[in-house]
Amino acid sequence: MATQADVRRIALSLPAAEQPRGQFSFAVPNKGALKKFVWVWKERIDPKKPRVPNFDVIAVRVADLAEKERLLAARPDVFFTEPHYNGFPAVLVRLTAIRVPDLRTLLTAGWRCQAPADVRRGSETPITRRRSARQRSSR
């Protein structure tokens, strides 16, 4: 089971990640703007009133709609969506249902979707870079 503290710790451990003031969200600067990769889900409780934060659920950016569908199908106990997110590459995550190592993997993937290429490259380990170079040369 993951907590808000786990989300904050993992998100802020990623290169260039920051938490916008007054928000439970985490973003990375990209092309002059902060691009969020994780944020608190705002739930529509009353159709005639504004959405309210549900701190037991986070929204996480994913690579594309195919990845979203894959996650939703693989773990419906952990991942879900709502009409507000139709056509948008993000999944909703129940913190009480996800293990911390899986949360780390998910947040890192979300960060990679939003981080600029130079920041992503700077976060790779030398071993990963060597493998990538070797894979490119074998094509």
N, CA, C and O atoms as a GROMACS GRO file, in nm:
protein
  556
    1MET      N    1   0.084  -0.119   0.000
    1MET     CA    2   0.000   0.000   0.000
    1MET      C    3   0.088   0.125   0.000
    1MET      O    4   0.179   0.137   0.081
    2ALA      N    5   0.059   0.215  -0.090
    2ALA     CA    6   0.135   0.339  -0.101
    2ALA      C    7   0.060   0.453  -0.034
    2ALA      O    8  -0.061   0.445  -0.009
    3THR      N    9   0.133   0.558  -0.004
    3THR     CA   10   0.076   0.675   0.061
    3THR      C   11   0.112   0.802  -0.016
    3THR      O   12   0.193   0.799  -0.109
    4GLN      N   13   0.051   0.912   0.024
    4GLN     CA   14   0.088   1.041  -0.035
    4GLN      C   15   0.236   1.071  -0.012
    4GLN      O   16   0.303   1.127  -0.099
    5ALA      N   17   0.286   1.033   0.104
    5ALA     CA   18   0.428   1.055   0.134
    5ALA      C   19   0.516   0.978   0.035
    5ALA      O   20   0.620   1.029  -0.007
    6ASP      N   21   0.475   0.858  -0.002
    6ASP     CA   22   0.550   0.780  -0.101
    6ASP      C   23   0.548   0.850  -0.236
    6ASP      O   24   0.650   0.859  -0.303
    7VAL      N   25   0.431   0.900  -0.275
    7VAL     CA   26   0.420   0.972  -0.403
    7VAL      C   27   0.514   1.090  -0.403
    7VAL      O   28   0.589   1.110  -0.498
    8ARG      N   29   0.511   1.170  -0.298
    8ARG     CA   30   0.595   1.289  -0.288
    8ARG      C   31   0.744   1.252  -0.292
    8ARG      O   32   0.822   1.313  -0.365
    9ARG      N   33   0.783   1.153  -0.213
    9ARG     CA   34   0.924   1.112  -0.206
    9ARG      C   35   0.973   1.063  -0.342
    9ARG      O   36   1.081   1.102  -0.388
   10ILE      N   37   0.896   0.978  -0.406
   10ILE     CA   38   0.937   0.922  -0.536
   10ILE      C   39   0.940   1.032  -0.642
   10ILE      O   40   1.037   1.044  -0.716
   11ALA      N   41   0.834   1.111  -0.650
   11ALA     CA   42   0.825   1.215  -0.753
   11ALA      C   43   0.940   1.315  -0.741
   11ALA      O   44   1.001   1.351  -0.841
   12LEU      N   45   0.968   1.359  -0.619
   12LEU     CA   46   1.074   1.459  -0.601
   12LEU      C   47   1.215   1.401  -0.616
   12LEU      O   48   1.312   1.476  -0.624
   13SER      N   49   1.225   1.269  -0.619
   13SER     CA   50   1.356   1.206  -0.641
   13SER      C   51   1.393   1.204  -0.789
   13SER      O   52   1.507   1.175  -0.824
   14LEU      N   53   1.298   1.233  -0.876
   14LEU     CA   54   1.323   1.230  -1.020
   14LEU      C   55   1.388   1.362  -1.064
   14LEU      O   56   1.353   1.468  -1.012
   15PRO      N   57   1.482   1.356  -1.159
   15PRO     CA   58   1.554   1.477  -1.201
   15PRO      C   59   1.462   1.589  -1.246
   15PRO      O   60   1.369   1.568  -1.324
   16ALA      N   61   1.488   1.707  -1.196
   16ALA     CA   62   1.419   1.832  -1.230
   16ALA      C   63   1.273   1.838  -1.185
   16ALA      O   64   1.204   1.935  -1.214
   17ALA      N   65   1.225   1.736  -1.116
   17ALA     CA   66   1.085   1.736  -1.071
   17ALA      C   67   1.065   1.838  -0.960
   17ALA      O   68   1.153   1.861  -0.878
   18GLU      N   69   0.949   1.897  -0.960
   18GLU     CA   70   0.915   1.993  -0.855
   18GLU      C   71   0.767   1.984  -0.823
   18GLU      O   72   0.688   1.933  -0.901
   19GLN      N   73   0.733   2.036  -0.707
   19GLN     CA   74   0.595   2.039  -0.663
   19GLN      C   75   0.546   2.184  -0.670
   19GLN      O   76   0.594   2.269  -0.595
   20PRO      N   77   0.450   2.213  -0.759
   20PRO     CA   78   0.398   2.349  -0.765
   20PRO      C   79   0.339   2.390  -0.630
   20PRO      O   80   0.273   2.310  -0.563
   21ARG      N   81   0.362   2.514  -0.592
   21ARG     CA   82   0.317   2.565  -0.463
   21ARG      C   83   0.166   2.549  -0.446
   21ARG      O   84   0.088   2.584  -0.534
   22GLY      N   85   0.128   2.495  -0.331
   22GLY     CA   86  -0.012   2.483  -0.296
   22GLY      C   87  -0.088   2.371  -0.364
   22GLY      O   88  -0.211   2.366  -0.356
   23GLN      N   89  -0.018   2.281  -0.431
   23GLN     CA   90  -0.086   2.173  -0.503
   23GLN      C   91  -0.025   2.039  -0.465
   23GLN      O   92   0.094   2.030  -0.436
   24PHE      N   93  -0.108   1.934  -0.466
   24PHE     CA   94  -0.052   1.800  -0.455
   24PHE      C   95  -0.040   1.748  -0.598
   24PHE      O   96  -0.121   1.668  -0.645
   25SER      N   97   0.064   1.796  -0.665
   25SER     CA   98   0.097   1.753  -0.800
   25SER      C   99   0.247   1.770  -0.816
   25SER      O  100   0.312   1.842  -0.741
   26PHE      N  101   0.300   1.701  -0.916
   26PHE     CA  102   0.444   1.704  -0.941
   26PHE      C  103   0.465   1.719  -1.090
   26PHE      O  104   0.397   1.656  -1.171
   27ALA      N  105   0.561   1.803  -1.125
   27ALA     CA  106   0.580   1.839  -1.265
   27ALA      C  107   0.728   1.855  -1.295
   27ALA      O  108   0.813   1.857  -1.205
   28VAL      N  109   0.757   1.865  -1.422
   28VAL     CA  110   0.894   1.887  -1.468
   28VAL      C  111   0.890   2.001  -1.570
   28VAL      O  112   0.801   2.004  -1.655
   29PRO      N  113   0.986   2.094  -1.563
   29PRO     CA  114   0.989   2.203  -1.661
   29PRO      C  115   1.020   2.148  -1.800
   29PRO      O  116   1.112   2.068  -1.819
   30ASN      N  117   0.939   2.192  -1.899
   30ASN     CA  118   0.960   2.147  -2.036
   30ASN      C  119   0.909   2.258  -2.128
   30ASN      O  120   0.791   2.294  -2.125
   31LYS      N  121   0.998   2.312  -2.209
   31LYS     CA  122   0.964   2.418  -2.305
   31LYS      C  123   0.897   2.538  -2.238
   31LYS      O  124   0.799   2.591  -2.289
   32GLY      N  125   0.951   2.578  -2.125
   32GLY     CA  126   0.903   2.698  -2.058
   32GLY      C  127   0.778   2.680  -1.973
   32GLY      O  128   0.727   2.777  -1.917
   33ALA      N  129   0.728   2.558  -1.963
   33ALA     CA  130   0.607   2.533  -1.883
   33ALA      C  131   0.631   2.415  -1.791
   33ALA      O  132   0.717   2.331  -1.818
   34LEU      N  133   0.555   2.409  -1.683
   34LEU     CA  134   0.561   2.291  -1.596
   34LEU      C  135   0.465   2.187  -1.650
   34LEU      O  136   0.346   2.214  -1.664
   35LYS      N  137   0.515   2.069  -1.680
   35LYS     CA  138   0.434   1.960  -1.732
   35LYS      C  139   0.412   1.859  -1.620
   35LYS      O  140   0.506   1.794  -1.574
   36LYS      N  141   0.288   1.847  -1.576
   36LYS     CA  142   0.256   1.756  -1.466
   36LYS      C  143   0.266   1.611  -1.512
   36LYS      O  144   0.227   1.576  -1.623
   37PHE      N  145   0.320   1.527  -1.423
   37PHE     CA  146   0.322   1.384  -1.450
   37PHE      C  147   0.243   1.307  -1.345
   37PHE      O  148   0.212   1.190  -1.366
   38VAL      N  149   0.210   1.369  -1.234
   38VAL     CA  150   0.123   1.308  -1.133
   38VAL      C  151   0.051   1.420  -1.058
   38VAL      O  152   0.109   1.525  -1.028
   39TRP      N  153  -0.076   1.395  -1.027
   39TRP     CA  154  -0.156   1.495  -0.954
   39TRP      C  155  -0.268   1.425  -0.879
   39TRP      O  156  -0.304   1.311  -0.911
   40VAL      N  157  -0.323   1.494  -0.780
   40VAL     CA  158  -0.435   1.438  -0.704
   40VAL      C  159  -0.559   1.438  -0.793
   40VAL      O  160  -0.582   1.530  -0.870
   41TRP      N  161  -0.638   1.333  -0.780
   41TRP     CA  162  -0.763   1.323  -0.856
   41TRP      C  163  -0.868   1.411  -0.789
   41TRP      O  164  -0.885   1.407  -0.668
   42LYS      N  165  -0.936   1.488  -0.870
   42LYS     CA  166  -1.048   1.568  -0.820
   42LYS      C  167  -1.176   1.498  -0.864
   42LYS      O  168  -1.205   1.483  -0.983
   43GLU      N  169  -1.252   1.456  -0.766
   43GLU     CA  170  -1.370   1.374  -0.786
   43GLU      C  171  -1.496   1.460  -0.795
   43GLU      O  172  -1.511   1.558  -0.722
   44ARG      N  173  -1.585   1.422  -0.884
   44ARG     CA  174  -1.713   1.491  -0.896
   44ARG      C  175  -1.811   1.419  -0.804
   44ARG      O  176  -1.862   1.312  -0.837
   45ILE      N  177  -1.837   1.478  -0.687
   45ILE     CA  178  -1.929   1.417  -0.591
   45ILE      C  179  -2.071   1.462  -0.617
   45ILE      O  180  -2.164   1.382  -0.617
   46ASP      N  181  -2.087   1.592  -0.639
   46ASP     CA  182  -2.218   1.648  -0.669
   46ASP      C  183  -2.209   1.712  -0.807
   46ASP      O  184  -2.124   1.799  -0.829
   47PRO      N  185  -2.296   1.670  -0.902
   47PRO     CA  186  -2.287   1.725  -1.038
   47PRO      C  187  -2.303   1.876  -1.047
   47PRO      O  188  -2.263   1.937  -1.146
   48LYS      N  189  -2.359   1.937  -0.946
   48LYS     CA  190  -2.382   2.082  -0.950
   48LYS      C  191  -2.276   2.161  -0.873
   48LYS      O  192  -2.284   2.283  -0.862
   49LYS      N  193  -2.175   2.088  -0.821
   49LYS     CA  194  -2.071   2.155  -0.743
   49LYS      C  195  -1.934   2.123  -0.803
   49LYS      O  196  -1.919   2.028  -0.880
   50PRO      N  197  -1.833   2.204  -0.767
   50PRO     CA  198  -1.698   2.178  -0.819
   50PRO      C  199  -1.644   2.042  -0.771
   50PRO      O  200  -1.688   1.989  -0.669
   51ARG      N  201  -1.550   1.991  -0.846
   51ARG     CA  202  -1.482   1.868  -0.807
   51ARG      C  203  -1.404   1.892  -0.678
   51ARG      O  204  -1.361   2.005  -0.650
   52VAL      N  205  -1.386   1.785  -0.601
   52VAL     CA  206  -1.310   1.796  -0.475
   52VAL      C  207  -1.195   1.696  -0.477
   52VAL      O  208  -1.209   1.586  -0.531
   53PRO      N  209  -1.081   1.733  -0.418
   53PRO     CA  210  -0.967   1.641  -0.417
   53PRO      C  211  -0.998   1.513  -0.339
   53PRO      O  212  -1.056   1.518  -0.230
   54ASN      N  213  -0.959   1.401  -0.395
   54ASN     CA  214  -0.966   1.272  -0.328
   54ASN      C  215  -0.821   1.227  -0.313
   54ASN      O  216  -0.760   1.178  -0.408
   55PHE      N  217  -0.765   1.243  -0.194
   55PHE     CA  218  -0.623   1.219  -0.174
   55PHE      C  219  -0.587   1.070  -0.167
   55PHE      O  220  -0.470   1.036  -0.148
   56ASP      N  221  -0.686   0.982  -0.181
   56ASP     CA  222  -0.658   0.838  -0.188
   56ASP      C  223  -0.633   0.792  -0.331
   56ASP      O  224  -0.599   0.677  -0.355
   57VAL      N  225  -0.650   0.885  -0.426
   57VAL     CA  226  -0.636   0.853  -0.568
   57VAL      C  227  -0.549   0.959  -0.635
   57VAL      O  228  -0.565   1.079  -0.610
   58ILE      N  229  -0.457   0.913  -0.720
   58ILE     CA  230  -0.376   1.005  -0.799
   58ILE      C  231  -0.399   0.977  -0.947
   58ILE      O  232  -0.438   0.867  -0.986
   59ALA      N  233  -0.375   1.078  -1.028
   59ALA     CA  234  -0.375   1.062  -1.173
   59ALA      C  235  -0.229   1.064  -1.216
   59ALA      O  236  -0.150   1.146  -1.169
   60VAL      N  237  -0.194   0.973  -1.306
   60VAL     CA  238  -0.056   0.962  -1.353
   60VAL      C  239  -0.056   0.960  -1.505
   60VAL      O  240  -0.133   0.887  -1.568
   61ARG      N  241   0.030   1.041  -1.562
   61ARG     CA  242   0.044   1.048  -1.707
   61ARG      C  243   0.104   0.917  -1.758
   61ARG      O  244   0.194   0.861  -1.695
   62VAL      N  245   0.054   0.868  -1.871
   62VAL     CA  246   0.109   0.748  -1.936
   62VAL      C  247   0.149   0.785  -2.078
   62VAL      O  248   0.113   0.891  -2.129
   63ALA      N  249   0.224   0.696  -2.142
   63ALA     CA  250   0.282   0.726  -2.273
   63ALA      C  251   0.177   0.753  -2.380
   63ALA      O  252   0.192   0.846  -2.460
   64ASP      N  253   0.071   0.673  -2.382
   64ASP     CA  254  -0.032   0.689  -2.485
   64ASP      C  255  -0.158   0.615  -2.443
   64ASP      O  256  -0.163   0.553  -2.337
   65LEU      N  257  -0.260   0.623  -2.527
   65LEU     CA  258  -0.388   0.560  -2.493
   65LEU      C  259  -0.378   0.408  -2.491
   65LEU      O  260  -0.451   0.342  -2.416
   66ALA      N  261  -0.289   0.350  -2.573
   66ALA     CA  262  -0.270   0.205  -2.571
   66ALA      C  263  -0.213   0.160  -2.437
   66ALA      O  264  -0.255   0.057  -2.383
   67GLU      N  265  -0.119   0.236  -2.383
   67GLU     CA  266  -0.062   0.204  -2.252
   67GLU      C  267  -0.169   0.218  -2.143
   67GLU      O  268  -0.176   0.137  -2.051
   68LYS      N  269  -0.251   0.319  -2.155
   68LYS     CA  270  -0.361   0.338  -2.060
   68LYS      C  271  -0.452   0.216  -2.061
   68LYS      O  272  -0.484   0.162  -1.955
   69GLU      N  273  -0.493   0.173  -2.178
   69GLU     CA  274  -0.583   0.057  -2.189
   69GLU      C  275  -0.516  -0.069  -2.135
   69GLU      O  276  -0.582  -0.152  -2.071
   70ARG      N  277  -0.387  -0.085  -2.160
   70ARG     CA  278  -0.315  -0.202  -2.110
   70ARG      C  279  -0.317  -0.204  -1.957
   70ARG      O  280  -0.343  -0.308  -1.897
   71LEU      N  281  -0.289  -0.091  -1.894
   71LEU     CA  282  -0.289  -0.084  -1.748
   71LEU      C  283  -0.428  -0.108  -1.691
   71LEU      O  284  -0.444  -0.180  -1.593
   72LEU      N  285  -0.529  -0.048  -1.752
   72LEU     CA  286  -0.666  -0.064  -1.704
   72LEU      C  287  -0.710  -0.211  -1.711
   72LEU      O  288  -0.776  -0.260  -1.620
   73ALA      N  289  -0.672  -0.279  -1.818
   73ALA     CA  290  -0.711  -0.419  -1.834
   73ALA      C  291  -0.632  -0.511  -1.742
   73ALA      O  292  -0.684  -0.611  -1.692
   74ALA      N  293  -0.505  -0.478  -1.719
   74ALA     CA  294  -0.418  -0.565  -1.639
   74ALA      C  295  -0.450  -0.561  -1.491
   74ALA      O  296  -0.445  -0.665  -1.425
   75ARG      N  297  -0.484  -0.446  -1.437
   75ARG     CA  298  -0.504  -0.432  -1.292
   75ARG      C  299  -0.622  -0.342  -1.261
   75ARG      O  300  -0.603  -0.230  -1.212
   76PRO      N  301  -0.746  -0.387  -1.287
   76PRO     CA  302  -0.861  -0.302  -1.257
   76PRO      C  303  -0.879  -0.274  -1.108
   76PRO      O  304  -0.953  -0.182  -1.071
   77ASP      N  305  -0.814  -0.352  -1.023
   77ASP     CA  306  -0.819  -0.325  -0.879
   77ASP      C  307  -0.733  -0.204  -0.841
   77ASP      O  308  -0.756  -0.141  -0.738
   78VAL      N  309  -0.635  -0.173  -0.924
   78VAL     CA  310  -0.543  -0.062  -0.897
   78VAL      C  311  -0.575   0.060  -0.984
   78VAL      O  312  -0.580   0.173  -0.934
   79PHE      N  313  -0.597   0.037  -1.115
   79PHE     CA  314  -0.614   0.145  -1.212
   79PHE      C  315  -0.759   0.156  -1.256
   79PHE      O  316  -0.828   0.056  -1.273
   80PHE      N  317  -0.804   0.280  -1.275
   80PHE     CA  318  -0.936   0.304  -1.331
   80PHE      C  319  -0.935   0.438  -1.403
   80PHE      O  320  -0.834   0.508  -1.404
   81THR      N  321  -1.046   0.471  -1.463
   81THR     CA  322  -1.059   0.599  -1.531
   81THR      C  323  -1.202   0.649  -1.513
   81THR      O  324  -1.284   0.583  -1.450
   82GLU      N  325  -1.229   0.764  -1.566
   82GLU     CA  326  -1.363   0.822  -1.562
   82GLU      C  327  -1.382   0.902  -1.691
   82GLU      O  328  -1.285   0.929  -1.761
   83PRO      N  329  -1.505   0.939  -1.723
   83PRO     CA  330  -1.530   1.010  -1.849
   83PRO      C  331  -1.445   1.136  -1.868
   83PRO      O  332  -1.409   1.169  -1.981
   84HIS      N  333  -1.412   1.205  -1.761
   84HIS     CA  334  -1.330   1.326  -1.770
   84HIS      C  335  -1.194   1.298  -1.836
   84HIS      O  336  -1.136   1.386  -1.899
   85TYR      N  337  -1.144   1.176  -1.822
   85TYR     CA  338  -1.012   1.139  -1.876
   85TYR      C  339  -1.022   1.063  -2.009
   85TYR      O  340  -0.921   1.015  -2.058
   86ASN      N  341  -1.141   1.053  -2.067
   86ASN     CA  342  -1.155   0.987  -2.197
   86ASN      C  343  -1.069   1.059  -2.301
   86ASN      O  344  -1.074   1.181  -2.313
   87GLY      N  345  -0.992   0.982  -2.376
   87GLY     CA  346  -0.907   1.039  -2.480
   87GLY      C  347  -0.782   1.106  -2.428
   87GLY      O  348  -0.707   1.165  -2.506
   88PHE      N  349  -0.756   1.100  -2.299
   88PHE     CA  350  -0.638   1.163  -2.239
   88PHE      C  351  -0.546   1.055  -2.181
   88PHE      O  352  -0.594   0.966  -2.111
   89PRO      N  353  -0.416   1.061  -2.208
   89PRO     CA  354  -0.325   0.955  -2.163
   89PRO      C  355  -0.287   0.967  -2.015
   89PRO      O  356  -0.176   1.009  -1.981
   90ALA      N  357  -0.380   0.929  -1.930
   90ALA     CA  358  -0.354   0.925  -1.786
   90ALA      C  359  -0.443   0.819  -1.724
   90ALA      O  360  -0.554   0.794  -1.772
   91VAL      N  361  -0.394   0.757  -1.617
   91VAL     CA  362  -0.476   0.661  -1.543
   91VAL      C  363  -0.494   0.712  -1.401
   91VAL      O  364  -0.412   0.787  -1.350
   92LEU      N  365  -0.603   0.671  -1.340
   92LEU     CA  366  -0.628   0.700  -1.200
   92LEU      C  367  -0.581   0.579  -1.121
   92LEU      O  368  -0.604   0.464  -1.161
   93VAL      N  369  -0.515   0.604  -1.008
   93VAL     CA  370  -0.450   0.499  -0.931
   93VAL      C  371  -0.498   0.503  -0.787
   93VAL      O  372  -0.489   0.607  -0.721
   94ARG      N  373  -0.548   0.390  -0.739
   94ARG     CA  374  -0.587   0.378  -0.598
   94ARG      C  375  -0.460   0.354  -0.516
   94ARG      O  376  -0.397   0.249  -0.529
   95LEU      N  377  -0.423   0.450  -0.433
   95LEU     CA  378  -0.300   0.436  -0.355
   95LEU      C  379  -0.305   0.317  -0.260
   95LEU      O  380  -0.203   0.254  -0.234
   96THR      N  381  -0.423   0.285  -0.209
   96THR     CA  382  -0.434   0.174  -0.116
   96THR      C  383  -0.416   0.039  -0.184
   96THR      O  384  -0.401  -0.063  -0.117
   97ALA      N  385  -0.416   0.036  -0.317
   97ALA     CA  386  -0.408  -0.090  -0.390
   97ALA      C  387  -0.275  -0.112  -0.462
   97ALA      O  388  -0.252  -0.219  -0.518
   98ILE      N  389  -0.186  -0.012  -0.462
   98ILE     CA  390  -0.061  -0.025  -0.536
   98ILE      C  391   0.057  -0.040  -0.441
   98ILE      O  392   0.064   0.027  -0.338
   99ARG      N  393   0.148  -0.128  -0.476
   99ARG     CA  394   0.270  -0.146  -0.397
   99ARG      C  395   0.368  -0.034  -0.431
   99ARG      O  396   0.366   0.018  -0.543
  100VAL      N  397   0.451   0.003  -0.337
  100VAL     CA  398   0.546   0.114  -0.356
  100VAL      C  399   0.640   0.089  -0.474
  100VAL      O  400   0.661   0.182  -0.552
  101PRO      N  401   0.698  -0.031  -0.492
  101PRO     CA  402   0.784  -0.050  -0.610
  101PRO      C  403   0.709  -0.030  -0.743
  101PRO      O  404   0.765   0.024  -0.838
  102ASP      N  405   0.583  -0.072  -0.748
  102ASP     CA  406   0.503  -0.051  -0.869
  102ASP      C  407   0.472   0.097  -0.888
  102ASP      O  408   0.469   0.146  -1.001
  103LEU      N  409   0.449   0.168  -0.779
  103LEU     CA  410   0.426   0.312  -0.786
  103LEU      C  411   0.550   0.382  -0.840
  103LEU      O  412   0.539   0.472  -0.923
  104ARG      N  413   0.668   0.342  -0.794
  104ARG     CA  414   0.793   0.402  -0.842
  104ARG      C  415   0.805   0.383  -0.994
  104ARG      O  416   0.840   0.477  -1.065
  105THR      N  417   0.778   0.263  -1.041
  105THR     CA  418   0.785   0.235  -1.185
  105THR      C  419   0.687   0.321  -1.262
  105THR      O  420   0.722   0.378  -1.366
  106LEU      N  421   0.565   0.332  -1.213
  106LEU     CA  422   0.462   0.410  -1.279
  106LEU      C  423   0.496   0.559  -1.282
  106LEU      O  424   0.483   0.624  -1.386
  107LEU      N  425   0.540   0.613  -1.168
  107LEU     CA  426   0.574   0.756  -1.164
  107LEU      C  427   0.695   0.788  -1.251
  107LEU      O  428   0.700   0.893  -1.316
  108THR      N  429   0.791   0.698  -1.254
  108THR     CA  430   0.908   0.719  -1.339
  108THR      C  431   0.867   0.721  -1.486
  108THR      O  432   0.915   0.804  -1.563
  109ALA      N  433   0.780   0.630  -1.525
  109ALA     CA  434   0.731   0.628  -1.663
  109ALA      C  435   0.652   0.756  -1.694
  109ALA      O  436   0.666   0.811  -1.803
  110GLY      N  437   0.571   0.802  -1.599
  110GLY     CA  438   0.498   0.927  -1.619
  110GLY      C  439   0.590   1.046  -1.633
  110GLY      O  440   0.568   1.134  -1.716
  111TRP      N  441   0.694   1.047  -1.551
  111TRP     CA  442   0.795   1.154  -1.559
  111TRP      C  443   0.863   1.154  -1.695
  111TRP      O  444   0.884   1.259  -1.755
  112ARG      N  445   0.896   1.034  -1.746
  112ARG     CA  446   0.962   1.022  -1.877
  112ARG      C  447   0.873   1.077  -1.989
  112ARG      O  448   0.924   1.129  -2.088
  113CYS      N  449   0.742   1.067  -1.973
  113CYS     CA  450   0.649   1.120  -2.074
  113CYS      C  451   0.656   1.273  -2.082
  113CYS      O  452   0.631   1.330  -2.188
  114GLN      N  453   0.689   1.338  -1.973
  114GLN     CA  454   0.681   1.484  -1.965
  114GLN      C  455   0.817   1.553  -1.963
  114GLN      O  456   0.827   1.670  -1.998
  115ALA      N  457   0.921   1.482  -1.924
  115ALA     CA  458   1.053   1.544  -1.912
  115ALA      C  459   1.114   1.570  -2.050
  115ALA      O  460   1.095   1.489  -2.141
  116PRO      N  461   1.185   1.682  -2.065
  116PRO     CA  462   1.252   1.708  -2.193
  116PRO      C  463   1.364   1.606  -2.217
  116PRO      O  464   1.416   1.546  -2.122
  117ALA      N  465   1.398   1.586  -2.342
  117ALA     CA  466   1.496   1.484  -2.381
  117ALA      C  467   1.629   1.500  -2.308
  117ALA      O  468   1.688   1.401  -2.265
  118ASP      N  469   1.679   1.623  -2.293
  118ASP     CA  470   1.808   1.641  -2.228
  118ASP      C  471   1.805   1.598  -2.081
  118ASP      O  472   1.904   1.546  -2.030
  119VAL      N  473   1.694   1.619  -2.014
  119VAL     CA  474   1.680   1.576  -1.874
  119VAL      C  475   1.669   1.425  -1.868
  119VAL      O  476   1.730   1.361  -1.782
  120ARG      N  477   1.592   1.366  -1.960
  120ARG     CA  478   1.581   1.219  -1.964
  120ARG      C  479   1.717   1.156  -1.990
  120ARG      O  480   1.754   1.058  -1.925
  121ARG      N  481   1.790   1.210  -2.085
  121ARG     CA  482   1.923   1.155  -2.116
  121ARG      C  483   2.016   1.166  -1.996
  121ARG      O  484   2.094   1.074  -1.970
  122GLY      N  485   2.009   1.276  -1.924
  122GLY     CA  486   2.094   1.295  -1.808
  122GLY      C  487   2.061   1.201  -1.694
  122GLY      O  488   2.143   1.181  -1.605
  123SER      N  489   1.942   1.141  -1.695
  123SER     CA  490   1.903   1.051  -1.588
  123SER      C  491   1.942   0.906  -1.615
  123SER      O  492   1.931   0.822  -1.526
  124GLU      N  493   1.986   0.877  -1.736
  124GLU     CA  494   2.023   0.740  -1.770
  124GLU      C  495   2.157   0.704  -1.707
  124GLU      O  496   2.244   0.790  -1.693
  125THR      N  497   2.170   0.581  -1.670
  125THR     CA  498   2.297   0.534  -1.616
  125THR      C  499   2.391   0.503  -1.732
  125THR      O  500   2.344   0.479  -1.843
  126PRO      N  501   2.522   0.503  -1.709
  126PRO     CA  502   2.615   0.467  -1.817
  126PRO      C  503   2.586   0.330  -1.878
  126PRO      O  504   2.603   0.311  -1.998
  127ILE      N  505   2.542   0.235  -1.797
  127ILE     CA  506   2.511   0.102  -1.849
  127ILE      C  507   2.394   0.110  -1.946
  127ILE      O  508   2.397   0.049  -2.053
  128THR      N  509   2.292   0.185  -1.910
  128THR     CA  510   2.177   0.201  -1.998
  128THR      C  511   2.218   0.268  -2.128
  128THR      O  512   2.173   0.229  -2.236
  129ARG      N  513   2.304   0.368  -2.120
  129ARG     CA  514   2.350   0.434  -2.241
  129ARG      C  515   2.428   0.338  -2.330
  129ARG      O  516   2.410   0.338  -2.452
  130ARG      N  517   2.514   0.257  -2.270
  130ARG     CA  518   2.591   0.161  -2.350
  130ARG      C  519   2.498   0.063  -2.420
  130ARG      O  520   2.515   0.035  -2.538
  131ARG      N  521   2.400   0.011  -2.349
  131ARG     CA  522   2.305  -0.081  -2.408
  131ARG      C  523   2.230  -0.014  -2.522
  131ARG      O  524   2.212  -0.074  -2.628
  132SER      N  525   2.187   0.110  -2.501
  132SER     CA  526   2.113   0.180  -2.604
  132SER      C  527   2.200   0.199  -2.728
  132SER      O  528   2.153   0.180  -2.840
  133ALA      N  529   2.325   0.236  -2.710
  133ALA     CA  530   2.416   0.256  -2.822
  133ALA      C  531   2.438   0.124  -2.896
  133ALA      O  532   2.440   0.120  -3.019
  134ARG      N  533   2.453   0.016  -2.822
  134ARG     CA  534   2.474  -0.115  -2.881
  134ARG      C  535   2.349  -0.157  -2.959
  134ARG      O  536   2.360  -0.212  -3.069
  135GLN      N  537   2.232  -0.132  -2.904
  135GLN     CA  538   2.109  -0.167  -2.972
  135GLN      C  539   2.096  -0.087  -3.101
  135GLN      O  540   2.051  -0.140  -3.203
  136ARG      N  541   2.134   0.042  -3.098
  136ARG     CA  542   2.124   0.124  -3.219
  136ARG      C  543   2.217   0.072  -3.327
  136ARG      O  544   2.180   0.070  -3.445
  137SER      N  545   2.339   0.030  -3.288
  137SER     CA  546   2.436  -0.015  -3.389
  137SER      C  547   2.399  -0.150  -3.448
  137SER      O  548   2.446  -0.184  -3.557
  138SER      N  549   2.315  -0.228  -3.380
  138SER     CA  550   2.278  -0.359  -3.432
  138SER      C  551   2.161  -0.350  -3.531
  138SER      O  552   2.123  -0.451  -3.589
  139ARG      N  553   2.106  -0.234  -3.550
  139ARG     CA  554   1.992  -0.218  -3.642
  139ARG      C  555   2.038  -0.203  -3.783
  139ARG      O  556   1.955  -0.189  -3.874
   0.00000   0.00000   0.00000
